[in-house]
């Protein structure tokens, strides 16, 4: 299997970069932490890597809005380099704050010239930071990162994680295109219950219980839960009661990314 190089993008306030790099390395990749200023100075650095990951944290203190400042830097200074990165069929992953950046920069869902962004992430319905474990179900097979995964149990930690599409037309288009690939499910394990999942099983009130979204190719993917925080069975909050599997549920996200280049 080829060993891909992973660019873990750092910015002031990023705090999940080391854990995310470790997860990719455990999956068989080579990970390098790169500060956004290095890329702003030399965008050609992207050519050294096959995977870009924007990890969780509070980039620039989430000033203005979560992920907005880093998203603006990318949108105004690195858009051409990232367009080339995507055109070369490489992979892009955004985790929590990383998803917020991908959404607000237009990397994940392309903005409409007339109407602007098709969707955004806003404040949780609870009005507070949510730090809890959630159950998730995978919908469809479009995302490279979720191949062979049916369900996951992962932690969330965010204040602005509510997925909101611009209108019903956008929601229908994303659903029919198979892009709403990860959704919250009932903590009771009933993933087929009719109607929206209530709080706290859906921790933020996301429309259509959306926890993760991919682009039309399936090679760009972002999710609010943290897969890097459940890569080992001992990360499971009830592992001593025998509820953990042989590997942490989040590990498969990273092994899928590495396997794509095998």
N, C-alpha and C positions, 0 to 999 in steps of 0.2 A: 504494500500500500504506500502511495506517495505521502510524504510528510508536508502538509501545507504550512505556510507561514501566516500567522494571525497578527493583525495590527489591532491592539487594544488601545482605543483612543482615550486619552486622558485630558481633563481640563480642570481648572480650579474648582474644587468641590466634589469631584468624582471620588467615590470611596469603595467601589466594588471591583476595581480594576485588578488587584492582585488575586482575588478569589477567582475571577473570571479567567485570568491567564492560567491559573493552576488547573482549572477545569479543562481548558483546551489542551494543556500539556498532558494531563491524565488521559485524554482521549487520543493522544498520539501526535498532536501538532506542536509546532514551535511558536511560542507566543512572545511578542515584544510590546512593552508598554511605550507608547509614543504620545508625547504632549502635543496638543493641537497647534501650539506655536511652531513646532518643527515642521508641521505640514503646511502651515501658512507661509513659512519661509521657503519651503521646497515641496510643492505638491507632487513632484515626480517620485517621492518616497512611496506613494501608493503602489508603484509598479513592482515593488519587492514582495508584495503580499498577495495571497489568494483569498483571505477572509478578512473582513473588517468587522470589528465588534465595538459598539458603543455601550459601555457597561452602565450599571446603576450608580446612583448617588444624587448629588445636588449641584450639578454643573453651574458655576457662577452663582451659587447660593440660591438657584431657582428664582433669581431676581426677575421682575416683570411678570414672568410665568415660567412654569417648570420646563426646562430645556430650551427656552426661547433664545437666549443669548448665543449659546453654542450653535443652535439651529441657524441663526442669522449669520454667524461666521461661515458656516458651511455653505449656506445658500448664496452668499455674496462673494466668497473667495475661493471655494473649493468645488463648486457645482460642476465645472467642466471636468475636473479630475475624477470626480465620483461618477459622472456620466460615462466616462471611459472605463472606469472600474466595473460598472454594471454591464457595459457593452461587451466586455471580455468574459462574461458569464461567471464572474466571481460571486462570492457570497457576502451578504451583509446581514448582521444580527444586531438588534437593539433590545436591551433589557431594561425595563422600568424607565429610568431617566433617558436611556438610550432610545426607547420607543417614542418617548415624548419628542426627542430631537429628530428622529426619523420622520415623524408625522409633521412637525412644524417646519422642517426644512424642505418638504416636498419630495424627499428621497423615496419614501415608501408609497405614498399615494399622490400621484401627480396632480397639482392644482389645475383647476379649470381657469382659462384666461379671463372668462367673464365673471365667474362666480366665486373664484378663490378656492381654498382648500376644501376637499370633499368631506373631511371629518377632522375632529380635534380631540384632545384629551383635556378634561376640565376637572374642577373640584369634586371630590367624592360627595355623594348625597348626604353622608353623615356629617359633613362639614369638618372632619378631623382626619388626622393621619391614621391610616389603618395598617396595623402590623399583626398579621394572622396567617394561618395556613388555609389553603383553599383546595378544593377538588376541581379538576379540569377535564374536559373531554375534547378530543381532537375531532374536527369536522372536515371530512374530505381528505384528499391526499395531495393537495397542490404544493404544500410547503416541503422543501428539501429537508428542513430541520426537524420535521415531525414524522418523517417516513417510518412506518411500522409501529407508531405509538397510537394507542387508543385512549389512554387516560393518564393523568399525572396528579400527584399531590405535592404542591409547592407552596412556599411562603410568599406573601405579598408584603410590601412596605412602601406605601405611597400616600400622598394627600391629593394628588391630581391625576387620578387614574380612570376617570369616567369617560368611556368612549362614546362620542356623540357624532353621528353623521350629520351632514348639512341639511338633508331632507329625506323624505321617504324614498324618493327616486334613487338617491345615492345608496341608501341601505339595501334596496332591492337589487341594485346592480352589484354591490359587493357580495351579497348572499348568492345571487345567481352565478357570479363568477368564481365562487368557491374561495373567496379571499378572507372570510371570517373563520379562520382555521382553528382557533382555540377559544373555548367558551367555558365560563364558570358553570359548575354543576352543583347539585344539592350535596351537602356534606353527609347526608344519609346514604349517598351512593346511588340514588335514583337519578340517572342522567337523562331519563326520557320523560320527566314530568312535564305536563302541559303548562304553558304560560311562563312568564319571566321568573327567574330564580330570585327569591327574596334576600334581603340583608340578614345576616352577614355572609351567607354563602356566595352571593355576589357582593363583594366588599365595597364597591364604589357606585353601584347603580348603572353600570354600563348598559347602553342600549343593546338589545339582543344578547345580553350576557357576554359581551365580547371581551376576551382576555388577551387575544393575540390576533394580528392581522399580517397578511403577506401581500406582496405585489402580484401583478398578473403573471409573472414568470415563476413564482414560488421560491426565488433565490434571495429575495429580500424579506426579512421576517422580523417582527417586533412583538414583544409580549410584556405585560406588566408584572407577572410573577417572576421570581428569581430562580432559574434552574441551577445556577452556580451554588446556591445555598442548600441543595439537596443532591449531591453527587455521590455521597457515601451513605450506607445504611444507618450509620450512627447519627446522621443529621436528622433523621425522622424523629419527631417529638415523642413517639411511643415505641422506639426501637427495642427498648428493654422488655416490652410486652410482646415481642415477636411480630409486630405489625409491619416491619420494614422488609423490603425485598433484598435480593442479593446485591443490587446496586441501587443508588439513589435514583429517583425518577428523572431528575434533571440531567443526569449524565448522558442520556440518550440524545438529547438535543445536540451536545457537543460531538459525540461519536458519529452522528449522522452527518454533521458538517465535514468532519475529517474524511468519512467514507465517500463523500461526494467526489473527492479527488483521487480515489483509489483506482 
